[in-house]
Amino acid sequence: MRKFAPFLEWLPNYKRSFFINDLVAGLSTGIILVPQAMAYALIAGLPPVYGLYASLFPIVVYGLLGTSRKLAVGPVAMDSLLIAAGLGTLAISGLENYIAMALLLTLMVGAIQLLLGIFKMGFLVNFLSKPIISGFTSAAALIIIFSQVKHLFGVPIPQSNQFHALFINAFMALEKINIPTFIMGSLGIVLILLLKRWNTKIPSILITVALGILMAYFFGLEAIGVELLGAIPKGLPFFKMPEFSWEHIKELCAMAITLALIGYMEAISIGKAMEEKNNEETIDANQELIALGTANVVGSFFHAYAITASFSRSAINNGSGAKTPMASIISVVLVVLTLLFFTPLFYYLPNTILAAIIMVSVIGLIDLNYPDLLWKHNKDEFALLMFTFFTTLFIGIKEGILFGVLLSLLLMVYRTSKPHFAVLGKIKGTDHYRNVNRFAKDIEIRDDLLIVRFDAQLYFGNKNYFKRELSKFMEAKGNVLKAIILNAEAINYIDSTATAMLVNLVREVQDKDIDFFIAGAIGPTRDIIFTSALITVISKEHLFASTMEAVAYFDDPEMVPAISGKVAYQNRGIGN
C-alpha cells in the first residue's frame, strides 16, 4: 500500500519535531501562493479566485500521493499560459463557457497523467529534451511578460500568443498609458526586486501586495483610473462534474497531451533538483504521474484548473526547512482562511501589482547561460534550442513544443543514421585497440587486417551507411586484406533489415576469400546473431569475446583460450 499511497510512509512516522519546520515552511509558501495563484489565474484568462480554488484539493491530493517531500505544487505561469494559448484558439463565447472548457481541460490532463502513470509511461517525457524546454520556457516567459503589459499600462490591449503581435499592440498603446497605473506597477517591480536582492527570506511579494492594497484604499486610486481586482467570491468551491461533450474533447485533446507532459516534466525536474540539493532519493517517476493526475482530476471537480510543481514556491518550501508534505497541507489551510475570511481585503488590490508579481516571477525562466554553453560545445543542440525559441515566440505556444519535438526526433534519427564508425589499430606495447585517427602515432597498423567499430545500433536507417563505409575501408586496404573484425561492443541491437544486409555482406566478403569475425558482442546482440541467419554465415568459431582474441585466432587458431568461446557463444538459446 505504501507504494500506491506514499503518505503511509511518512505520516505514521511523523515526529512532533517536524511540525515547527513544516509550519514555518507552509506559512512561508502559503503567503506567496495566495497572490501568485490569483495572478496566474489571470494569465490563464480565468477569474483570480480560480487560482485559489486550484490551491486547495489538488495540493492536498498531491501531498498524500506524491513521492517528493519538498515539492510545492499549484498554479504556475507556464501551464497558465498554455491554457490561455490553447483555449484562445477556440471559438468560445462568454466567460462561463471559457471556465467550463478550462475545467474540462484540467480533467483531461489529469486523466492522461493518471493513465500514463498506471501504465508506467513516464519515459515519454524524455522526448522533451533540455534544449527544447529551455527554448520554449524562455520564449514563453517573454510572452507572459508582454501579456501583462495591459495591466501595467492600465489600458485594454488585444492579446495574442505571438510575441511580435503583443509587442506591436503594446507599442501602439504607449500614448494611452494610465500614468498612475504604470507608476504603481513599476514601483511594485522595483520593490520586489530590491527586497529579493536585499534578503531572499523577506516575503517581498506579500509586502508589495499589502502596500498596493493600502495605497489603493487610502488614496482612492480607483478614482484616477487604477483598475482594482474587485470582489472575489467568498467561500469554498463546491463539487461539480466538468461539463463535456465529445466535440469539446476532440478540440482539447492535443492541448491536454501537451499540458500533461509539460506539467509532468516540470514536476519531475524540480523534484529531482530538490533531491540532489538535499541528498535524498524518494521520487518515483511513475507515482509522480499518478499523484499529479489524481490531483488534477480531483481538482477539476472543485473548480480548479491544471496544476503542477512551482520552482519558486518549491525553493521557498525547501529553504524554509520543510520536512514532509505536511508543509503543503498547511499552506492549503492559509488559502482556506483567505477564501473564508480575507477575500474582502483583496478588493483593493491593483491589477498592476499582480502584473508586477507575474513579470518578476517569470523573468527567472529566461535562461541565457545554457544557450551560451550549447553554442560553445553543441552547435546542433544550440540550433534546436533557438529553433524552438523562435517558433514559440513568433508562431505559437503549441507549435513551439510540437515542432521542437519533431526537430529533436529528426536530429536523433540523423545522428543514428550516420553514427561514429572507426578503424581500430593496436596501441604499441599493449593489448588495446583504439581509433587510428586519435592514436595515429602510437598505433600498429596491419595491412592484412581491417578492424572496425560501429558505435550505434544497426537498423534499417543506417544499414546502407554501414555497408558503404565498410566497403570504403576495404578498398583502402586493397588485395592484401585477409580478414575483417567487427568490434560490436557498442552495437546493442540489430534489426531484421540490418541482419539481412549483414548476411549478404558477409557472403560477399567470404567470396573474396576474406574472413569475417565479430568481437565483443554484448548479450542482446549475441541473441540476435544466434537466432537469425547470421549464425549460418558466421560460424561460432568466428565469434570472440574481445578484439585481441579475434586477432590472436587469425594469427594462430590454436592460441585462443577455451574461456573465450564460453563468453562469445553464450546466449539465451545456446550456452557452452
PAGU-157041 format. One record per residue (C-alpha): x, y, z; residue in three letters. Coordinates in steps of 0.25 Angstrom, whole numbers, plus 5000, padded with zeros to 4 digits. Example, Ala and Ser with C-alpha at 12.3 -4.5 7.8 and 13.67 -1.06 7.14 Angstrom:
BEGIN
504949825031ALA/505549965029SER/
# end
This chain:
BEGIN
500050005000MET/501150105003ARG/501550094988LYS/500250144984PHE/499950234996ALA/501350294999PRO/500650375011PHE/500650235019LEU/502150245018GLU/502350385025TRP/501050405033LEU/501150295043PRO/502650335045ASN/502350485047TYR/503050545058LYS/502650665067ARG/503950725064SER/503650725049PHE/502350815052PHE/503150945054ILE/503950935042ASN/502650895033ASP/501851005040LEU/502951115036VAL/503051055022ALA/501551045020GLY/501251185024LEU/502451245016SER/502051165004THR/500551205006GLY/500851355007ILE/501451344993ILE/500351254988LEU/499151334990VAL/499551454982PRO/500351374972GLN/499151274970ALA/498251394967MET/499251454957ALA/499451324950TYR/497951314948ALA/497951444941LEU/498951394931ILE/498051274928ALA/496951364925GLY/496151324938LEU/495551404949PRO/496651414960PRO/495851334970VAL/496051204961TYR/497551214965GLY/497151204979LEU/496251084976TYR/497451014969ALA/498251034982SER/497250944990LEU/496950804987PHE/498050784977PRO/499150814987ILE/498550724998VAL/498350614988VAL/499850624983TYR/500350634998GLY/499650505000LEU/500050434987LEU/501350504983GLY/502750444986THR/503550574987SER/503550625002ARG/503950764997LYS/503150794985LEU/502150914985ALA/501050894974VAL/499950984970GLY/499651084959PRO/500951124951VAL/501151224940ALA/501551134929MET/500351044930ASP/499451164931SER/500051224918LEU/499851094911LEU/498351084916ILE/498151234911ALA/498851194897ALA/498051074895GLY/496751124899LEU/496951254892GLY/496951184878THR/495551124880LEU/494351194877ALA/493851214892ILE/492751314895SER/492551364909GLY/493351354922LEU/492551234927GLU/492751154915ASN/494251184916TYR/494351134930ILE/493551014927ALA/494550984916MET/495751004925ALA/495150914935LEU/494950804925LEU/496450824920LEU/496850804934THR/496050674935LEU/496650624922MET/498150664927VAL/497950584940GLY/497350464933ALA/498550464923ILE/499550474934GLN/498850364942LEU/498750264931LEU/500250294927LEU/500650264942GLY/499750144943ILE/500450084930PHE/501850134934LYS/501950224923MET/502750334930GLY/503950314920PHE/503150394909LEU/503550524916VAL/504950494911ASN/504550534897PHE/504550674903LEU/506050704903SER/506650814911LYS/506950904899PRO/505450894895ILE/505050924909ILE/506051034910SER/505651104897GLY/504151084900PHE/504151144914THR/505051264910SER/504051294899ALA/502851274908ALA/503451364919ALA/503551474909LEU/502151454904ILE/501651444918ILE/502351574922ILE/501751654910PHE/500351594912SER/500351664925GLN/500651804919VAL/499251834918LYS/499151834933HIS/500451904935LEU/499952014925PHE/498552014930GLY/497952014916VAL/497251904908PRO/498251834899ILE/497851724889PRO/498451594894GLN/499251484886SER/500151374888ASN/501151424878GLN/502151514883PHE/502251614871HIS/500751634872ALA/500851664887LEU/502051764885PHE/501351834873ILE/500051844881ASN/500851894894ALA/501552004885PHE/500252054879MET/499752074893ALA/500852154898LEU/500152284896GLU/498952234904LYS/499652194917ILE/499052224930ASN/500152294937ILE/499752254952PRO/499552114948THR/500952104941PHE/501652174952ILE/501052074963MET/501351954955GLY/502751994952SER/502952034967LEU/502451894970GLY/503451824961ILE/504551904967VAL/504151884981LEU/504051734979ILE/505451724972LEU/506051814983LEU/505551734994LEU/505951604988LYS/507351654986ARG/507451705000TRP/506951575006ASN/506251454999THR/505551415012LYS/504751545012ILE/503351525007PRO/503551624996SER/502251594989ILE/501451595001LEU/501951735005ILE/501751784991THR/500251734991VAL/500051795005ALA/500651935001LEU/499851934988GLY/498551904995ILE/498752015006LEU/499152114995MET/497952084987ALA/496952094999TYR/497552215005PHE/497852294993PHE/496652254985GLY/497452214973LEU/496152154966GLU/495652294964ALA/496852324956ILE/496752204947GLY/497552104954VAL/496851974952GLU/496651884964LEU/496451734966LEU/495051754971GLY/494151664978ALA/494551524980ILE/493551414983PRO/493551374997LYS/493551225002GLY/494051094997LEU/493751034984PRO/492650924983PHE/492750794976PHE/492250794961LYS/492650704950MET/493250774938PRO/492350794926GLU/492850724914PHE/492450674900SER/493250584890TRP/493350704881GLU/494050784892HIS/494950664896ILE/495450654882LYS/495750804881GLU/496550794894LEU/497250664892CYS/498550724886ALA/498650834897MET/498350734908ALA/499450634904ILE/500450754903THR/500050804917LEU/500050674923ALA/501550644918LEU/501950794921ILE/501350784935GLY/502050654938TYR/503350704932MET/503350824941GLU/502950744954ALA/504050634952ILE/505150724948SER/504850814960ILE/504750694969GLY/506050634965LYS/506750774967ALA/506150774981MET/506650634983GLU/508050664979GLU/508150784987LYS/507650705000ASN/508450574996ASN/507050504996GLU/506450394987GLU/504950384989THR/504450414976ILE/503750304968ASP/503550364954ALA/502250274950ASN/501650304964GLN/501850454962GLU/501050444949LEU/499950374957ILE/499950474968ALA/499950594958LEU/498850524950GLY/497950494962THR/498150644967ALA/497750694954ASN/496550604953VAL/496050634967VAL/496350784965GLY/495450784953SER/494250744961PHE/494550864970PHE/494750974960HIS/496250964960ALA/497050984947TYR/498250904943ALA/499450904954ILE/500850854954THR/502150884962ALA/502551024964SER/504051054964PHE/503951184973SER/503051124983ARG/503750994984SER/505051074986ALA/504351144997ILE/503751025003ASN/505150955003ASN/505951075008GLY/504951095020SER/505250955025GLY/504050875021ALA/504150725026LYS/502950665020THR/501750695010PRO/501050745023MET/501650875020ALA/500850885007SER/499550845014ILE/499850955024ILE/499951055012SER/498551005008VAL/498051045021VAL/498451185019LEU/497751185005VAL/496451135012VAL/496551245023LEU/496751345011THR/495551295004LEU/494651295017LEU/495051425023PHE/496051505015PHE/495551525001THR/494951665004PRO/496451705007LEU/496751674993PHE/495751764987TYR/496651884987TYR/497851804981LEU/498251874968PRO/498351784955ASN/499651854952THR/500251794965ILE/499851654960LEU/500551684947ALA/501751734954ALA/501751594962ILE/501651514949ILE/502751594942MET/503751574953VAL/503351434955SER/503551384941VAL/504751464938ILE/505551354944GLY/505051254933LEU/505951334923ILE/507251254923ASP/508451314916LEU/509551224922ASN/509051094915TYR/508951144901PRO/510351204903ASP/510851074907LEU/510251004896LEU/510851104886TRP/512251074891LYS/512050914891HIS/510850864884ASN/510450954872LYS/509450854867ASP/508650864880GLU/508851014881PHE/508151014867ALA/507050934873LEU/506851024885LEU/506851144876MET/505851084866PHE/504951044878THR/505051184884PHE/504751264871PHE/503651164867THR/502951184881THR/503251334881LEU/502751374867PHE/501751254862ILE/501151204875GLY/501251124888ILE/500750994883LYS/501551004870GLU/502851034878GLY/502750904886ILE/502250814874LEU/503250864864PHE/504350864875GLY/504050714878VAL/503950674863LEU/505250744860LEU/505950674872SER/505450544867LEU/505950574853LEU/507350614859LEU/507350484867MET/506950404854VAL/508050474846TYR/509150444857ARG/508750294857THR/508750294842SER/510250334842LYS/510850294855PRO/512350294858HIS/513050184850PHE/514450164854ALA/515650074848VAL/516450024860LEU/517849984862GLY/518749924873LYS/519450024882ILE/520849994882LYS/521349904894GLY/519849884899THR/518749794896ASP/517749914894HIS/517149944881TYR/516750094878ARG/516350184867ASN/517550204858VAL/517150354856ASN/517250384870ARG/518550304873PHE/519250314860ALA/520650324866LYS/520450204875ASP/519750104866ILE/520249984859GLU/519449964846ILE/519449834839ARG/519149834824ASP/518449694825ASP/517449724835LEU/516349824836LEU/515749844850ILE/514549944851VAL/513649984862ARG/512250034859PHE/511750124871ASP/510150104870ALA/509150004868GLN/509049944854LEU/507649974847TYR/506950004834PHE/507350154836GLY/508850134836ASN/509049994829LYS/509450064816ASN/510350154823TYR/511050034830PHE/511249964817LYS/511750084809ARG/512750124820GLU/513249974821LEU/513449964806SER/514250094806LYS/515150044817PHE/515249904810MET/515649974797GLU/516750054804ALA/517349924809LYS/517349864795GLY/517649724791ASN/518549694803VAL/517349694812LEU/517149554818LYS/516149574830ALA/515149674835ILE/514849684850ILE/513549764854LEU/513649814869ASN/512249804873ALA/512349854887GLU/511549984884ALA/510449904876ILE/509249884885ASN/508249844874TYR/508249794860ILE/506849794853ASP/506349694843SER/506749794831THR/508149814836ALA/508249664839THR/507949634824ALA/508949734820MET/510049674829LEU/509749534823VAL/509949574809ASN/511149664813LEU/511849544820VAL/511549454808ARG/512149554798GLU/513349574807VAL/513549424808GLN/513449404793ASP/514749494792LYS/515449394802ASP/515349494813ILE/514949444827ASP/513949524835PHE/514049524851PHE/513149584861ILE/513749624875ALA/513149674888GLY/511749664884ALA/510849684897ILE/509749594901GLY/508549644893PRO/509349654881THR/509849514882ARG/508449464884ASP/508149534870ILE/509349464864ILE/508949324869PHE/507449344865THR/507649394851SER/508249354838ALA/509549424843LEU/509949294850ILE/509849214837THR/510949304830VAL/511849334842ILE/512249214849SER/512249204865LYS/513749194863GLU/513749334858HIS/513149404870LEU/514049454881PHE/514049524894ALA/515049634890SER/515749684878THR/517049644884MET/516549494883GLU/516049504869ALA/517349554865VAL/518049444872ALA/517149344865TYR/517449404852PHE/518949384854ASP/518849254861ASP/517549174863PRO/518149094874GLU/518449214883MET/517049254887VAL/516749204901PRO/515449124903ALA/514849234912ILE/514749324900SER/513749224894GLY/512949214907LYS/512749364907VAL/512549384892ALA/511549274890TYR/510749304902GLN/509249344898ASN/507849314902ARG/507749194893GLY/509149134893ILE/510149124905GLY/511449054906ASN/
# end
